[in-house]
Amino acid sequence: MGQGDPLNAEAALRAIQSGARYFFETRDFAQLVRRDVNSPAVKKALHRLVKQGLVVLATKRPAGWLIVPAEQAHYGAPPATWWLDDCLTRIEPHYYVALLSAARHWGSAHYALQDTQVMVGKPRLALTPGRLKVEFFSKRAIAKTPTIQVTSGVAPWRVSTREATLLDLIRHQPDIGGIESVIRIARDLSPKIELAGLTQSLTAMGQVPVAQRLGFILERLGMKKPAQRVADWLKSHRTIPYRLELQVSMDERSLVRDERWNIQYDARRLNIFEEIA
């Protein structure tokens, strides 16, 4: 950016958008209009563009802006997948679209999710440009998580693999609607699970309780080969009893232990599997 004659504000936006970019920082804009990044002229121009509904503030530090195409004016911002990569690559290089948003990408869209759920390396506040919301979840070993790059849309973005998505969903079950949501999505995704990818994802996460819960769920769904792959991975790890459901109050006397997976569950809740199947 920044080559040639100075551009006016609207032409600068067109120049940015011509590269299939919808996110830009103030310095990018300043280079195109040939002004100092901290000049009053740049601030005034951006303020005018905001009032016109042509841009919206996405991030505060550093200041990052989104171009709002006319067809997205109702939402006040372009879809998150159009700009997530440009916005996050520098500050969160291992980000990926996760949880229910990833499940939706892989074909499991039971829930009318308006937010975009994204995994990052450390806690971050949600982004709320226009009517959109990008909700962040944090994960320490995020760089190890298997992901793919999606290139079929307006801009590239990263999403967790099916196998890694299932593990994340189990880990975050209280945030995505409980064990019912996990089971429903697992039913949708498990027929296309890649066994090598499952082993890779289990190793990347390295959390035995999550593996125990996943193995239990896959077996109850009749997915014998993926369940056996989880059992094979668990052979080299010590297991202790864990509850299937997180943050759910249960009567200890109603709990049954599955010996293969060392998972405690309420037998009365197994009708979930029958209803979903």
Beta strands, then each sheet from edge to edge (+ up, - down):
strand 1: 23-25
strand 2: 55-59
strand 3: 64-67
strand 4: 96-97
strand 5: 116-120
strand 6: 134-138
strand 7: 147-150
strand 8: 157-160
strand 9: 242-243
strand 10: 255-258
strand 11: 263-266
sheet 1: 1+ 3- 2+
sheet 2: 4+ 5- 6-
sheet 3: 7+ 8-
sheet 4: 9+ 11+ 10-
end
